């Protein structure tokens, strides 16, 4: 059985990160554009978000205005427990 990489990351503590990024349009700096980005990331350091924002500032022309985050662990420790046996009914 193969476990997906996303599921494995969730077991390691990664949760779903949604970032709303507001940035200024290069040709019209008084206008703001919204961009929504989702990935699995590890709170509170957010290494994936930091890599993405570094890429944005280095390679894209639209300067960042603000970043708003929502983060949620999809798998919590209380949702998993070890089962020692199995009971079969008819």
N, C-alpha and C positions, 0 to 999 in steps of 0.2 A: 504494500500500500504506500502510495506516495503522498506526502503532506505538502500542500502548496506553500510557497514562500511567504505569502501574505498571512496564512494561518499560523505558521511558525513564528513570524514576527509578533503576532498578537499574543501568543503564548509567552514570548519574551518580554511583554509589557508594553509593546507599541499599541497606540490607539489611533483612531481616525481623526485626522487633523483637517479642518476646513479653514482656509484663509481667504478673506475678502481683501483684495489688494486694490487700493485706489491709486491711480497714477495720472500724471499730467500728460496730455497729448503733446508730442514734440512740435507739431505745427501750430497748435492752439493752446498755449500754456495756461490759459485761464479756464480751460475745460478739463474736467476730471472724467476718467473712464474707469469702470469697475471690471475686475477680473477675479473669478472664483477658482481656487486651486485646492485639490484634495489629494492626500497621500496618507500613508501610515507613518507616524512619527512618535518619538519618545519624549514625553513631557518630563520635566520642565525645560530640558536643554534644547529640544527641537532641532536636532542636527540636519534633518532633511530640509526643513524650512530655511535654515541658515544657508545651506548650499544653494537652494533655489533663489533666495534673495541676493546672494553674492553673484550668481549667474545673471540675474536681472540687471543689477547695477553695473556689471562689467560689460554685458553684451547687448543690452536693449536700450533704446533711446528714450523711452518714456520714464521721466524721473518719478520715483515713488513719492506718494503723498501720505498714505497711511496703510497699515496692515492690521486687520482685526481677526482674531483667532477664535475658533471653537474646537475643543479637543474632548474626545470621549473614548474611554477604554471600552472595547466591545466585549471582551472576555474578562470577567472579574474572578479573583481567586475563589470566591464562594460558589461559583458555578461549576467547579471541578472538584471531584472527590474520588478517592481510590475505592474500587469495588473489589472485595476479597473473594466473592463467590458468585454463583449464578443459580437461579431457581427456575426450573422448567415446569410449567403446568401443562399437563396433557398435551 
